[in-house]
């Protein structure tokens, strides 16, 4: 049996009781932190809570070497995953490969930024369009597709959840400021002002913690602020319901003058 168990958003206490019970039946426990991290937990804290020694696997050890599957052919094995296990396609592929090998699988879900961020921003989940990821760019690599996808969502009056790149092996986590800078650079590169300095955006930091940060304002203001430790993500709202607008003002600190012009 291969258990794929979600760890949730922030620290070791986000794992479900169901997940903890499943771990007790496993002879080997692995974890990956290349799709996300638990900013509020150390490996030792997770091991203390679960009572298990945990081996952290690199991306290639899961996606290429399939170490969890090799072990699951012999005994019950758990793979711990930040957030919700099936949000990352690498884990979907792992299940497919397990089926081909005749290995039984069980997924134990947990909280995910996909649902947490819309709720923290006070925005209705069904009004979100395509989810976008902004990658780290370089001198020779600057894709504009993330910007185009946000623009497409806006043209449909849909909100955009914008996830920010991580390079866990380098302990490098994109900040909200870097994500906003990307949007302005992409706007300039494409000669398109759908997203500009006056565009309303929402920054969410440390979702799942006791005090997550939720801040809404024009990009020109947000880009100058310090949002603290990772992980960060962005939301670019589309057309707003009046309750969404009021939440952004009262909870996220958005200027009323901006949100009132977005209400339909």
BASE-73554 format. One line per 10 residues: their letters; for each residue x, y, z of N, C-alpha, C, CB. Coordinates in pm, whole numbers, plus 50000, padded with zeros to 5 digits. Glycine has a CB too. Layout:
N
a) X/Y/Z/X/Y/Z/X/Y/Z/X/Y/Z | ...
This chain:
264
xxxxxxxxxx) 50085/49881/50000/50000/50000/50000/50088/50125/50000/49904/50000/50123 | 50052/50220/49915/50117/50350/49917/50016/50453/49965/50174/50388/49778 | 50043/50516/50078/49962/50627/50127/50026/50758/50082/49948/50622/50283 | 49947/50845/50023/49994/50981/49993/49915/51074/50083/49975/51018/49840 | 49985/51136/50177/49919/51205/50287/49952/51354/50284/49961/51144/50421 | 49849/51435/50283/49867/51579/50284/49907/51631/50421/49742/51648/50239 | 50002/51724/50423/50048/51785/50547/49979/51917/50577/50196/51806/50542 | 49904/51970/50482/49840/52099/50504/49931/52214/50471/49794/52110/50647 | 49898/52331/50527/49956/52455/50478/50078/52508/50553/49854/52556/50479 | 50082/52491/50685/50181/52572/50758/50271/52495/50852/50111/52675/50834
xxxxxxxxxx) 50214/52414/50943/50300/52344/51037/50254/52201/51058/50305/52417/51170 | 50324/52129/51147/50296/51985/51164/50156/51957/51215/50396/51926/51259 | 50092/52055/51278/49959/52033/51334/49848/52033/51229/49931/52138/51437 | 49883/52063/51104/49782/52066/50998/49749/51927/50943/49829/52154/50885 | 49829/51828/50973/49798/51693/50926/49671/51644/50995/49917/51595/50953 | 49589/51566/50924/49463/51519/50980/49485/51401/51075/49367/51479/50869 | 49386/51377/51161/49389/51259/51247/49393/51133/51162/49266/51257/51341 | 49319/51133/51052/49320/51019/50960/49460/50995/50906/49221/51042/50844 | 49531/51104/50874/49667/51090/50824/49761/51034/50928/49718/51223/50776 | 49748/51080/51052/49832/51029/51159/49809/50879/51183/49806/51106/51288
xxxxxxxxxx) 49683/50838/51178/49653/50696/51198/49713/50611/51087/49501/50674/51204 | 49707/50661/50965/49763/50585/50852/49914/50570/50867/49730/50655/50719 | 49980/50675/50916/50125/50669/50931/50170/50558/51026/50177/50803/50982 | 50090/50534/51128/50127/50432/51227/50133/50292/51167/50029/50435/51343 | 50063/50273/51054/50062/50142/50990/50175/50125/50889/49929/50120/50921 | 50254/50229/50868/50356/50226/50763/50494/50193/50819/50361/50361/50691 | 50566/50112/50742/50702/50076/50782/50804/50179/50736/50737/49939/50727 | 50775/50252/50630/50864/50358/50581/50783/50484/50556/50939/50314/50453 | 50841/50598/50590/50775/50726/50567/50870/50818/50493/50728/50790/50701 | 50823/50870/50381/50899/50965/50301/50825/51098/50300/50921/50911/50156
xxxxxxxxxx) 50896/51203/50262/50834/51335/50245/50902/51406/50130/50843/51419/50375 | 50828/51495/50067/50888/51582/49966/50854/51726/50001/50839/51545/49822 | 50947/51815/49977/50925/51957/50001/50971/52041/49882/50998/52000/50127 | 50965/51982/49762/51002/52060/49644/50881/52124/49579/51074/51972/49544 | 50759/52080/49610/50641/52146/49556/50596/52259/49647/50527/52046/49538 | 50628/52253/49775/50596/52357/49873/50672/52324/50001/50441/52366/49900 | 50657/52409/50101/50721/52385/50231/50619/52409/50341/50846/52476/50250 | 50650/52359/50459/50576/52396/50580/50663/52497/50654/50541/52270/50670 | 50633/52624/50635/50719/52728/50690/50723/52724/50843/50672/52863/50644 | 50615/52676/50905/50609/52678/51050/50653/52550/51117/50473/52708/51092
xxxxxxxxxx) 50713/52457/51044/50750/52327/51102/50887/52284/51055/50646/52219/51067 | 50961/52220/51144/51087/52157/51108/51064/52009/51088/51195/52183/51217 | 51159/51942/51026/51148/51797/51008/51138/51728/51143/51268/51743/50928 | 51216/51773/51240/51215/51709/51372/51079/51724/51439/51323/51768/51461 | 51012/51837/51417/50879/51857/51476/50779/51760/51415/50832/52001/51455 | 50789/51737/51284/50699/51642/51219/50728/51501/51267/50713/51651/51065 | 50856/51469/51282/50893/51335/51330/50845/51313/51473/51045/51315/51322 | 50856/51415/51556/50812/51401/51695/50662/51378/51703/50850/51525/51776 | 50585/51453/51621/50440/51439/51621/50396/51302/51570/50376/51548/51537 | 50460/51257/51462/50418/51132/51399/50480/51008/51462/50452/51135/51254
xxxxxxxxxx) 50592/51027/51535/50661/50913/51592/50733/50828/51489/50564/50828/51666 | 50763/50887/51374/50828/50814/51265/50954/50887/51218/50731/50796/51148 | 51054/50810/51178/51168/50867/51108/51126/50895/50965/51293/50772/51113 | 51159/51010/50915/51113/51052/50782/51232/51080/50693/51023/51178/50793 | 51231/51021/50575/51334/51045/50474/51281/51145/50372/51378/50912/50405 | 51353/51254/50353/51312/51353/50253/51368/51314/50117/51360/51495/50294 | 51280/51311/50017/51320/51272/49882/51330/51393/49791/51221/51171/49824 | 51427/51389/49701/51438/51490/49598/51339/51459/49485/51583/51497/49544 | 51318/51558/49401/51223/51542/49291/51256/51420/49205/51222/51668/49204 | 51382/51404/49170/51419/51294/49081/51400/51157/49148/51564/51309/49035
xxxxxxxxxx) 51411/51153/49280/51392/51027/49351/51247/50982/49349/51440/51041/49494 | 51154/51077/49334/51012/51042/49324/50971/51027/49178/50926/51149/49392 | 51004/51125/49095/50954/51128/48959/51029/51035/48864/50960/51268/48906 | 51155/51008/48892/51234/50923/48804/51265/50787/48867/51363/50993/48766 | 51321/50789/48986/51359/50663/49050/51242/50589/49113/51464/50689/49155 | 51133/50662/49142/51011/50603/49199/51039/50526/49329/50947/50509/49097 | 51121/50584/49416/51158/50517/49540/51037/50477/49625/51249/50605/49621 | 50937/50563/49643/50821/50521/49723/50751/50397/49667/50722/50634/49734 | 50745/50385/49534/50678/50270/49473/50761/50143/49491/50653/50296/49325 | 50890/50155/49481/50976/50037/49501/50958/49980/49641/51124/50073/49476
xxxxxxxxxx) 50949/50069/49739/50929/50024/49876/50787/49973/49898/50959/50138/49974 | 50689/50035/49832/50548/49996/49850/50517/49860/49789/50457/50101/49789 | 50606/49810/49704/50588/49674/49652/50612/49570/49760/50683/49649/49534 | 50679/49611/49869/50715/49517/49975/50639/49541/50105/50863/49524/50003 | 50597/49666/50131/50533/49697/50260/50450/49825/50245/50638/49712/50373 | 50383/49862/50355/50305/49986/50355/50399/50105/50370/50200/49985/50468 | 50381/50201/50280/50470/50317/50272/50386/50444/50268/50564/50309/50148 | 50435/50550/50330/50367/50680/50325/50457/50783/50258/50327/50726/50466 | 50396/50867/50176/50464/50983/50120/50390/51106/50171/50467/50979/49962 | 50461/51188/50249/50403/51310/50303/50425/51425/50205/50463/51343/50442
xxxxxxxxxx) 50317/51501/50182/50319/51605/50080/50264/51735/50139/50236/51562/49955 | 50333/51847/50126/50276/51974/50172/50145/52005/50099/50377/52090/50152 | 50053/52068/50169/49925/52102/50108/49840/51979/50085/49946/52174/49978 | 49770/51977/49974/49683/51866/49937/49752/51782/49829/49545/51917/49887 | 49757/51651/49845/49845/51568/49761/49821/51577/49611/49830/51428/49800 | 49699/51587/49565/49674/51576/49421/49673/51709/49348/49544/51506/49399 | 49711/51815/49416/49722/51944/49347/49841/51943/49252/49736/52059/49449 | 49950/51878/49292/50068/51868/49205/50057/51744/49116/50199/51861/49291 | 50077/51764/48986/50060/51652/48892/50160/51541/48915/50073/51702/48750 | 50273/51570/48978/50372/51465/49003/50313/51353/49087/50495/51523/49073
xxxxxxxxxx) 50218/51387/49175/50158/51285/49260/50048/51209/49188/50103/51348/49387 | 49982/51273/49095/49886/51203/49010/49957/51097/48927/49810/51302/48918 | 50072/51133/48872/50150/51038/48793/50200/50922/48878/50268/51109/48727 | 50229/50950/49005/50274/50845/49096/50163/50741/49116/50317/50906/49232 | 50040/50789/49129/49926/50698/49146/49905/50614/49020/49798/50777/49178 | 49917/50677/48905/49902/50603/48778/50006/50492/48768/49914/50698/48657 | 50130/50525/48803/50237/50425/48797/50213/50314/48898/50373/50491/48822 | 50161/50349/49015/50130/50248/49116/50024/50150/49064/50082/50314/49247 | 49924/50202/48999/49819/50115/48942/49877/50018/48841/49709/50200/48876 | 49967/50067/48758/50028/49980/48657/50110/49869/48722/50117/50063/48563
xxxxxxxxxx) 50166/49897/48840/50248/49799/48909/50166/49711/49004/50358/49869/48988 | 50036/49736/49010/49951/49657/49098/49962/49694/49244/49983/49513/49082 | 50004/49817/49272/50019/49864/49410/49894/49943/49448/50147/49953/49427 | 49833/49907/49559/49715/49978/49606/49757/50114/49661/49640/49896/49714 | 49674/50216/49638/49704/50351/49686/49587/50407/49765/49738/50443/49568 | 49619/50497/49853/49516/50570/49927/49563/50712/49947/49485/50501/50062 | 49478/50807/49915/49509/50949/49930/49434/51004/50052/49472/51029/49801 | 49507/51074/50138/49446/51139/50254/49467/51289/50239/49507/51085/50389 | 49357/51359/50218/49363/51500/50181/49392/51591/50300/49234/51542/50116 | 49430/51714/50267/49455/51817/50368/49427/51953/50306/49602/51810/50423
xxxxxxxxxx) 49441/52058/50385/49414/52192/50336/49512/52230/50226/49421/52294/50450 | 49466/52317/50137/49546/52357/50020/49535/52507/49999/49500/52281/49894 | 49641/52566/49945/49637/52707/49910/49531/52735/49805/49774/52753/49861 | 49495/52633/49727/49395/52651/49622/49260/52692/49679/49380/52523/49540 | 49227/52641/49796/49101/52680/49861/49123/52786/49968/49034/52557/49923 | 49239/52784/50034/49263/52878/50144/49276/53022/50096/49387/52838/50219 | 49348/53044/49987/49373/53180/49941/49244/53253/49902/49469/53178/49823 | 49156/53192/49822/49030/53262/49793/48952/53297/49918/48944/53176/49702 | 48948/53204/50016/48876/53232/50139/48938/53344/50218/48869/53108/50223 | 49070/53343/50232/49138/53449/50306/49119/53585/50241/49286/53417/50318
xxxxxxxxxx) 49109/53586/50109/49090/53712/50036/48944/53757/50036/49139/53697/49894 | 48854/53672/50087/48713/53707/50089/48647/53702/49954/48697/53842/50146 | 48704/53623/49864/48652/53615/49726/48585/53480/49703/48766/53636/49623 | 48481/53480/49623/48401/53361/49601/48476/53264/49510/48264/53397/49539 | 48494/53141/49559/48580/53044/49491/48533/53012/49350/48587/52916/49571 | 48402/53010/49328/48353/52973/49196/48378/53082/49092/48205/52943/49202 | 48423/53199/49134/48449/53307/49040/48596/53312/48996/48410/53439/49102 | 48674/53213/49038/48815/53210/48997/48829/53139/48863/48901/53140/49103 | 48917/53192/48780/48949/53130/48653/49072/53042/48666/48970/53234/48546 | 49146/53032/48560/49264/52948/48555/49366/52989/48661/49327/52953/48416
xxxxxxxxxx) 49425/52890/48730/49531/52916/48827/49662/52939/48752/49545/52797/48929 | 49736/53037/48798/49859/53078/48729/49979/53062/48821/49848/53225/48679 | 50092/53021/48766/50217/53019/48841/50317/53111/48773/50274/52874/48850 | 50377/53201/48851/50482/53289/48800/50617/53225/48831/50472/53433/48862 | 50696/53193/48728/50826/53129/48751/50936/53232/48773/50864/53039/48632 | 51046/53187/48832/51164/53272/48836/51211/53296/48693/51277/53209/48923 | 51248/53418/48664/51293/53453/48530/51445/53476/48532/51219/53580/48477 | 51501/53488/48415/51643/53516/48402/51664/53600/48277/51728/53384/48395 | 51789/53631/48250/51820/53715/48133/51771/53650/48005/51971/53740/48124 | 51776/53517/47998/51738/53446/47876/51604/53374/47888/51844/53347/47840
xxxxxxxxxx) 51533/53398/47997/51405/53328/48017/51305/53421/48082/51424/53201/48104 | 51209/53464/48004/51104/53551/48056/50973/53518/47985/51141/53702/48038 | 50904/53413/48031/50778/53377/47966/50669/53479/47999/50733/53236/48011 | 50585/53508/47902/50476/53603/47924/50340/53534/47939/50470/53702/47809 | 50338/53401/47928/50211/53329/47936/50139/53349/48070/50234/53181/47914 | 50208/53359/48186/50135/53385/48310/50056/53516/48303/50231/53389/48428 | 50117/53620/48250/50047/53748/48235/49926/53733/48144/50143/53856/48180 | 49946/53667/48031/49838/53649/47934/49722/53572/47996/49889/53576/47809 | 49752/53470/48078/49646/53393/48141/49568/53475/48244/49704/53269/48207 | 49636/53563/48318/49566/53652/48410/49479/53749/48330/49668/53729/48499
xxxxxxxxxx) 49533/53801/48223/49455/53892/48139/49329/53824/48085/49540/53944/48023 | 49343/53698/48043/49227/53623/47993/49122/53608/48103/49270/53485/47941 | 49167/53578/48225/49073/53568/48337/49000/53701/48359/49146/53525/48466 | 49074/53811/48356/49015/53942/48379/48912/53976/48271/49123/54049/48383 | 48941/53937/48148/48847/53964/48040/48716/53888/48057/48910/53927/47906 | 48720/53783/48138/48598/53707/48169/48540/53748/48305/48628/53557/48168 | 48592/53856/48362/48550/53903/48495/48582/53802/48605/48401/53934/48495 | 48682/53716/48582/48719/53613/48679/48840/53655/48762/48748/53481/48608 | 48844/53606/48885/48961/53627/48971/49074/53533/48929/48924/53606/49120 | 49197/53571/48963/49314/53487/48934/49391/53459/49061/49406/53555/48830
xxxxxxxxxx) 49411/53332/49090/49504/53291/49196/49640/53275/49131/49458/53158/49269 | 49738/53347/49183/49872/53349/49125/49970/53288/49226/49915/53494/49086 | 50017/53168/49195/50116/53101/49280/50255/53146/49239/50102/52947/49270 | 50345/53152/49335/50480/53204/49310/50583/53092/49322/50512/53317/49408 | 50679/53095/49234/50776/52987/49218/50857/52964/49345/50869/53016/49102 | 50898/52838/49365/50993/52806/49471/51103/52718/49412/50923/52734/49590 | 51222/52734/49466/51335/52645/49437/51383/52596/49572/51451/52718/49355 | 51318/52489/49621/51341/52444/49757/51486/52405/49781/51251/52326/49787 | 51551/52345/49679/51689/52301/49698/51784/52419/49719/51735/52219/49579 | 51741/52538/49679/51820/52659/49700/51766/52745/49814/51824/52741/49572
xxxxxxxxxx) 51659/52697/49878/51589/52775/49980/51550/52912/49924/51677/52791/50106 | 51500/52910/49804/51462/53032/49735/51312/53032/49711/51540/53046/49600 | 51245/53133/49763/51100/53139/49754/51060/53277/49701/51034/53111/49893 | 50991/53280/49590/50955/53407/49530/50866/53487/49625/50885/53386/49395 | 50897/53614/49639/50816/53703/49722/50701/53762/49641/50902/53814/49784 | 50603/53814/49711/50494/53883/49643/50547/54001/49563/50389/53930/49745 | 50647/54068/49616/50705/54183/49546/50763/54141/49411/50814/54250/49631 | 50835/54027/49412/50892/53978/49286/50781/53939/49188/50984/53857/49313 | 50674/53880/49238/50562/53844/49152/50497/53967/49090/50459/53765/49230 | 50481/54071/49169/50422/54195/49118/50515/54263/49018/50390/54291/49233
xxxxxxxxxx) 50645/54259/49045/50742/54314/48950/50734/54241/48817/50884/54305/49007 | 50717/54109/48823/50702/54032/48700/50583/54083/48620/50685/53883/48731 | 50469/54105/48685/50348/54148/48614/50370/54281/48542/50230/54161/48712 | 50438/54373/48608/50463/54503/48545/50563/54491/48430/50516/54603/48648 | 50663/54407/48446/50760/54386/48338/50695/54318/48219/50879/54303/48388 | 50609/54220/48245/50541/54150/48136/50446/54245/48064/50463/54029/48190 | 50380/54333/48138/50292/54432/48077/50370/54521/47980/50225/54517/48185 | 50489/54564/48025/50573/54648/47940/50624/54570/47819/50691/54703/48020 | 50664/54447/47842/50719/54365/47733/50615/54341/47624/50770/54231/47786 | 50490/54319/47665/50382/54290/47570/50316/54416/47514/50277/54204/47637
xxxxxxxxxx) 50348/54531/47573/50282/54653/47532/50133/54649/47563/50304/54678/47385 | 50099/54591/47678/49959/54572/47716/49941/54628/47857/49918/54421/47709 | 49840/54713/47877/49824/54775/48008/49703/54722/48084/49811/54925/47993 | 49658/54600/48050/49548/54540/48126/49584/54534/48273/49514/54400/48073 | 49708/54495/48302/49759/54496/48438/49864/54606/48446/49819/54356/48479 | 49846/54700/48537/49937/54813/48548/49951/54852/48695/49886/54934/48463 | 50018/54961/48722/50046/55001/48861/49919/55030/48940/50134/55123/48862 | 49810/55064/48871/49685/55096/48940/49596/54973/48963/49608/55199/48860 | 49638/54858/48909/49557/54736/48921/49551/54690/49066/49615/54625/48832 | 49431/54651/49109/49414/54597/49244/49470/54456/49251/49264/54598/49284
xxxxxxxxxx) 49548/54430/49355/49600/54295/49380/49588/54265/49528/49747/54282/49332 | 49591/54137/49560/49586/54093/49700/49709/54007/49727/49453/54012/49730 | 49778/54037/49833/49892/53956/49878/49847/53873/49997/50015/54046/49917 | 49878/53743/49992/49851/53653/50103/49983/53589/50143/49743/53544/50064 | 50016/53598/50269/50142/53542/50318/50115/53451/50438/50240/53654/50357 | 50186/53339/50439/50181/53243/50550/50041/53191/50578/50235/53307/50674 | 49971/53155/50473/49838/53096/50488/49846/52972/50574/49776/53063/50349 | 49752/52956/50664/49751/52842/50754/49813/52869/50889/49821/52728/50691 | 49886/52981/50900/49946/53017/51028/49840/53082/51117/50067/53112/51008 | 49875/53108/51241/49780/53171/51332/49747/53313/51289/49835/53171/51473
xxxxxxxxxx) 49842/53378/51224/49817/53516/51179/49862/53533/51034/49891/53616/51270 | 49785/53481/50940/49821/53502/50800/49803/53649/50763/49736/53413/50708 | 49884/53693/50670/49874/53831/50623/49786/53835/50498/50014/53891/50593 | 49692/53928/50495/49608/53951/50378/49607/54102/50354/49461/53894/50397 | 49658/54144/50240/49673/54287/50213/49634/54315/50069/49819/54333/50239 | 49544/54411/50049/49497/54446/49915/49519/54595/49889/49347/54411/49899 | 49567/54624/49769/49590/54764/49731/49630/54766/49584/49699/54832/49821 | 49655/54884/49532/49709/54897/49398/49850/54838/49396/49710/55046/49351 | 49889/54782/49282/50021/54721/49269/50131/54821/49305/50042/54668/49127 | 50115/54946/49267/50218/55047/49294/50245/55062/49443/50178/55180/49236
xxxxxxxxxx) 50144/55042/49527/50162/55050/49672/50216/54919/49730/50031/55087/49740 | 50158/54808/49685/50197/54678/49740/50343/54646/49712/50109/54570/49682 | 50390/54684/49597/50525/54644/49554/50633/54702/49645/50549/54687/49410 | 50598/54805/49724/50695/54870/49812/50692/54810/49954/50667/55019/49819 | 50594/54725/49984/50576/54677/50120/50658/54551/50148/50428/54650/50146 | 50683/54527/50276/50752/54407/50321/50648/54312/50380/50864/54441/50427 | 50633/54193/50319/50530/54100/50362/50585/53987/50449/50462/54043/50241 | 50709/53995/50486/50764/53900/50580/50799/53766/50519/50669/53880/50690 | 50806/53667/50606/50852/53534/50566/50761/53468/50463/50864/53445/50688 | 50815/53374/50385/50732/53298/50291/50641/53201/50367/50821/53221/50190
xxxxxxxxxx) 50551/53140/50292/50526/53147/50150/50427/53259/50119/50475/53014/50098 | 50442/53321/50000/50352/53424/49954/50275/53375/49831/50429/53554/49921 | 50158/53432/49809/50089/53416/49681/50012/53544/49654/49995/53292/49682 | 49961/53556/49533/49886/53674/49491/49748/53635/49442/49962/53749/49381 | 49656/53730/49452/49527/53719/49384/49507/53848/49307/49409/53693/49485 | 49470/53836/49181/49432/53953/49101/49281/53943/49081/49510/53958/48962 | 49203/54025/49152/49058/54014/49143/49003/54064/49010/48993/54090/49256 | 48896/53997/48967/48819/54046/48854/48704/54130/48905/48768/53929/48766 | 48590/54122/48838/48472/54197/48882/48429/54148/49020/48355/54181/48781 | 48385/54241/49105/48356/54210/49244/48207/54216/49276/48430/54305/49334
xxxxxxxxxx) 48161/54121/49357/48032/54132/49425/48050/54232/49539/47982/53991/49478 | 47942/54299/49580/47959/54404/49681/48010/54350/49814/47828/54477/49702 | 47978/54223/49846/48030/54164/49970/48181/54138/49957/47955/54031/50002 | 48225/54093/49839/48368/54075/49817/48442/54209/49832/48395/54015/49676 | 48383/54313/49774/48445/54446/49780/48455/54494/49925/48364/54547/49697 | 48350/54473/50002/48350/54518/50142/48455/54442/50223/48210/54500/50205 | 48468/54313/50196/48569/54233/50267/48709/54284/50236/48558/54083/50227 | 48736/54312/50109/48868/54361/50071/48901/54493/50140/48878/54377/49921 | 48800/54577/50158/48821/54704/50226/48841/54684/50376/48703/54798/50201 | 48748/54612/50440/48747/54602/50585/48855/54509/50640/48612/54555/50631
xxxxxxxxxx) 48883/54400/50570/48977/54300/50621/49116/54316/50559/48925/54160/50593 | 49120/54342/50429/49249/54346/50359/49304/54486/50341/49237/54281/50226 | 49229/54587/50382/49279/54724/50377/49281/54788/50240/49414/54726/50430 | 49200/54737/50147/49198/54794/50012/49136/54934/50015/49118/54703/49916 | 49187/55026/49935/49124/55158/49925/48983/55145/49867/49210/55253/49838 | 48886/55203/49933/48748/55194/49885/48733/55254/49746/48653/55265/49982 | 48814/55355/49716/48804/55420/49586/48837/55327/49471/48894/55539/49581 | 48922/55226/49498/48959/55131/49393/48850/55025/49378/49094/55064/49424 | 48806/54964/49487/48715/54850/49477/48576/54891/49432/48705/54779/49610 | 48535/55014/49463/48400/55056/49424/48384/55058/49273/48369/55195/49481
xxxx) 48493/55084/49202/48486/55085/49055/48488/54948/48993/48599/55163/49001 | 48502/54843/49076/48509/54705/49026/48382/54625/49057/48629/54635/49085 | 48287/54686/49124/48164/54616/49164/48069/54606/49046/48096/54688/49282 | 48015/54485/49024/47910/54469/48923/47788/54406/48987/47961/54382/48803
